[in-house]
Amino acid sequence: MHKRGIRVLPGGDYGFAWIPHGTNAKDLEYFVKYLGFTPMEALMAATKYGGQIMLKPNELGQIKEGYLADTALGRWRSGLEHFHTARQESRCSPS
């Protein structure tokens, strides 16, 4: 589907024994490893396109002035090694 231009977004039912909370960042690795995404395409699918699919493309999914702040930091070498997220209720603004 990805090769044909259909948007594929990560997500699922987390919080079960076989996929506990906090493991959803593995989706990014799986998108690259199994679905042929580049690391940047996987990040876009998990952020920018999520805002679009939720019909809030001007509020969600980007770190930009006026957007709700969901921040993700990760390190990628041969695979996703570390991933941290933080959600804030405030809005982003330049310093």
Residue frames relative to the residue before (quaternion, step in Angstrom):
aa qw qx qy qz dx dy dz
M 1.0000 0.0000 0.0000 0.0000 0.00 0.00 0.00
H 0.6349 0.5458 -0.3288 0.4370 3.57 0.94 -0.91
K 0.6671 0.5094 -0.2997 0.4535 3.60 0.90 -0.90
R 0.6955 0.4548 -0.2636 0.4899 3.59 1.17 -0.53
G 0.6028 -0.6145 0.3365 0.3817 3.58 1.28 0.18
I 0.4746 0.6445 -0.4564 0.3886 3.58 1.27 0.21
R 0.4063 -0.7219 0.5020 0.2485 3.57 -0.79 0.97
V 0.0898 -0.7629 0.6402 0.0049 3.51 -0.91 1.08
L 0.1064 -0.8102 0.5759 0.0269 3.57 -0.75 1.05
P 0.4624 -0.6656 0.5005 0.3043 3.58 -1.07 0.66
G 0.3829 0.7073 -0.5465 0.2335 3.53 -1.24 0.38
G 0.1588 0.7940 -0.5759 0.1131 3.53 -1.20 0.38
D 0.6324 -0.4991 0.4212 0.4166 3.50 -1.30 -0.32
Y 0.0378 -0.8077 0.5878 -0.0263 3.56 -0.26 1.29
G 0.6354 0.5469 -0.3963 0.3743 3.54 -1.26 0.41
F 0.5788 0.5409 -0.3868 0.4720 3.55 1.26 0.36
A 0.7008 -0.4779 0.3184 0.4232 3.59 -1.22 0.37
W 0.7310 0.4332 -0.2468 0.4658 3.60 0.95 -0.82
I 0.7764 0.0891 -0.0913 0.6172 3.62 1.27 -0.16
P 0.0923 -0.8561 0.5075 0.0307 3.58 0.40 1.26
H 0.6579 -0.4711 0.4008 0.4296 3.55 -1.31 0.32
G 0.7579 0.3726 -0.2831 0.4546 3.55 -1.10 0.71
T 0.6642 0.4905 -0.3114 0.4704 3.58 1.23 -0.09
N 0.4374 0.7329 -0.4430 0.2743 3.60 1.24 -0.05
A 0.5518 0.6015 -0.4072 0.4096 3.63 1.16 -0.34
K 0.5273 0.6218 -0.4122 0.4067 3.59 1.20 -0.35
D 0.5157 0.6421 -0.4139 0.3880 3.59 1.19 -0.46
L 0.6297 0.5399 -0.3399 0.4433 3.59 0.99 -0.80
E 0.6544 0.4992 -0.3047 0.4793 3.56 0.97 -0.86
Y 0.6602 0.5102 -0.3097 0.4560 3.59 0.93 -0.85
F 0.6181 0.5442 -0.3472 0.4487 3.59 1.02 -0.75
V 0.6808 0.4610 -0.2840 0.4932 3.59 1.02 -0.79
K 0.7248 0.4773 -0.2506 0.4290 3.56 0.78 -1.07
Y 0.8263 0.2689 -0.1027 0.4841 3.58 0.85 -0.96
L 0.7682 0.3789 -0.1969 0.4769 3.61 1.10 -0.60
G 0.5375 -0.6831 0.3757 0.3215 3.59 1.26 0.10
F 0.4089 0.6924 -0.4890 0.3379 3.60 1.18 0.43
T 0.4188 -0.6077 0.5852 0.3359 3.55 -1.27 0.34
P 0.6538 -0.4890 0.3619 0.4499 3.65 -1.14 0.27
M 0.6564 0.5027 -0.3222 0.4610 3.63 0.96 -0.78
E 0.6406 0.5133 -0.3327 0.4643 3.61 0.97 -0.75
A 0.6323 0.5232 -0.3339 0.4637 3.60 1.02 -0.74
L 0.6525 0.4999 -0.3150 0.4745 3.60 0.97 -0.80
M 0.6392 0.5200 -0.3254 0.4638 3.58 0.97 -0.81
A 0.6459 0.5223 -0.3173 0.4574 3.59 0.98 -0.83
A 0.7181 0.4496 -0.2450 0.4713 3.57 1.03 -0.78
T 0.7605 0.3498 -0.1900 0.5130 3.61 1.17 -0.37
K 0.7976 0.3387 -0.1849 0.4636 3.57 0.05 -1.30
Y 0.7107 0.4552 -0.2756 0.4603 3.59 0.80 -0.95
G 0.5689 0.5799 -0.3800 0.4423 3.59 1.19 -0.46
G 0.6422 0.5130 -0.3107 0.4774 3.57 1.03 -0.81
Q 0.6549 0.5143 -0.3080 0.4601 3.55 1.02 -0.80
I 0.6878 0.4836 -0.2936 0.4547 3.59 0.87 -0.92
M 0.6753 0.4617 -0.2852 0.4995 3.60 1.20 -0.52
L 0.4677 -0.7170 0.4010 0.3260 3.58 1.36 0.27
K 0.6157 0.4886 -0.3663 0.4980 3.57 1.12 0.76
P 0.0810 0.8563 -0.5072 0.0543 3.60 0.81 0.96
N 0.7057 0.4314 -0.2662 0.4951 3.61 1.21 -0.34
E 0.6970 0.4273 -0.2686 0.5093 3.58 1.30 0.29
L 0.8065 0.2411 -0.0792 0.5341 3.58 1.05 -0.79
G 0.7735 0.4569 -0.2686 0.3477 3.50 -1.33 0.33
Q 0.7591 0.2605 -0.1880 0.5662 3.59 1.24 -0.01
I 0.3679 -0.6594 0.5948 0.2757 3.55 -1.25 0.46
K 0.3226 0.7262 -0.4985 0.3465 3.49 0.02 1.39
E 0.6231 -0.5455 0.3942 0.3985 3.58 -1.10 0.60
G 0.8052 0.2699 -0.2218 0.4792 3.54 -0.93 0.99
Y 0.6236 0.5275 -0.3417 0.4648 3.61 1.25 -0.11
L 0.5334 -0.5753 0.4976 0.3700 3.55 -1.20 0.52
A 0.3936 -0.7746 0.4611 0.1803 3.55 -0.89 0.96
D 0.1041 0.6977 -0.7010 0.1051 3.51 -0.68 1.25
T 0.0948 -0.8225 0.5606 0.0129 3.56 -0.53 1.14
A 0.0515 -0.7866 0.6153 0.0080 3.55 -0.96 0.88
L 0.0506 -0.7779 0.6264 0.0047 3.54 -0.93 0.96
G 0.0958 0.8081 -0.5749 0.0853 3.57 -0.86 0.89
R 0.2499 -0.7283 0.6116 0.1819 3.52 -1.31 0.29
W 0.0946 -0.8042 0.5868 -0.0023 3.53 -0.76 1.09
R 0.0290 0.7512 -0.6592 0.0172 3.57 -0.87 0.96
S 0.8030 -0.0407 0.0538 0.5921 3.58 -0.11 -1.21
G 0.7680 -0.0254 0.0106 0.6398 3.55 1.34 -0.16
L 0.6652 -0.4776 0.3614 0.4459 3.56 -1.24 0.09
E 0.1730 -0.8272 0.5304 0.0675 3.58 -0.51 1.19
H 0.7982 -0.0122 0.0503 0.6002 3.55 0.99 -0.81
F 0.0239 0.7967 -0.6024 0.0425 3.56 -0.95 0.81
H 0.0054 0.7904 -0.6111 0.0419 3.57 -0.89 0.95
T 0.0758 -0.7897 0.6069 0.0483 3.57 -0.99 0.78
A 0.0588 -0.7674 0.6370 0.0443 3.54 -1.25 0.51
R 0.1533 -0.7789 0.6030 0.0784 3.57 -0.91 0.88
Q 0.0742 -0.7875 0.6117 0.0137 3.53 -0.97 0.93
E 0.4526 -0.6919 0.4952 0.2669 3.55 -1.06 0.73
S 0.6065 0.5656 -0.3586 0.4286 3.58 1.19 -0.44
R 0.4857 -0.6450 0.5019 0.3101 3.55 -1.31 0.10
C 0.5444 -0.6093 0.4724 0.3306 3.52 -1.20 0.63
S 0.1028 0.7619 -0.6390 0.0234 3.55 -1.18 0.56
P 0.5283 -0.6356 0.4431 0.3473 3.60 -0.99 0.67
S 0.4446 -0.6976 0.4934 0.2687 3.56 -1.13 0.63
